[in-house]
Amino acid sequence: MASFAFDSRIAGSAPSIRSILSKLLALPRMVHQWNLSRETSNTLHRLSDKQLDDIGLVRGNIDALSFGQPRKF
């Protein structure tokens, strides 16, 4: 008959639990950041092309700017 002993020092168990917990704890911050980006995008899309030109933007760059992608010049 085989017997198994529980060893709490298993190399892969603790980091994976910490990783999962850190991602769960970061979830509210990620949702908040996504909502801010969404609101920024919606606000900029409501501006006219002239208003966007006044602040140095074109309509095609709104989503990239709102969601944190680097601006290309």
N, C-alpha and C positions, 0 to 999 in steps of 0.2 A: 504494500500500500504506500502510495506517495504522500508525503507531508509537505506542506508549504508554510514557510515562515514569512511574516509580514516585515518588511524592512523599510522604515520610513526614510532611509537615506537614498532611495532610488534617484538617480541623477536627473531624470527628465521630469519628475512629478512636480517639484516645487516651482521651477521657472514657468511651467505651463500654467499653473494655477495663478501665479503672480501676473502673468501676461493677460490671462482672462480677466482677472480682477481690475487690472489697470485700464483695460479697454472698457470695461463696464463703468468704471468711475469717470472715464473721459467722455462717455456718451452724452451726458447733459451739456457739456461744453461744446461738443461737436454739433449737437442739434441747435444750440444757441447761435453758434457761428454760421451754420447753414442758413438759419432764419434771417440773420442780419444781411448775409449776402443776397438772399432772395429779395428782401425789402429794398436793398440798394439797387439791384437790377430792375425791379419794378418801377422804382422812382425815376431812374435814368431813362427807362424806355418811355415814360410819359412825357419827357422833355421833347421839344421840337428840335429839328436838325440845327436850327440857328442857335438855340440855347446850348446844345451839345458842342457846336463849333466854338462858342464863346468860352467854354471851359476846356477846350482842346481835345474833345473826343469826337469820334464818329460812331454811328449806331452799331457798326460791326464789332467794335471793341468792348461793348458794354458787358457782355457775359464774361469775357476773359478778365476784365478789370474787377467785376463784382465778385467773382469766385476765386480771386487770388492768383490767377495765372499771370506770369510776368508780361508786362506791356512791351510790345515790339515796336521799335522806332524805325 
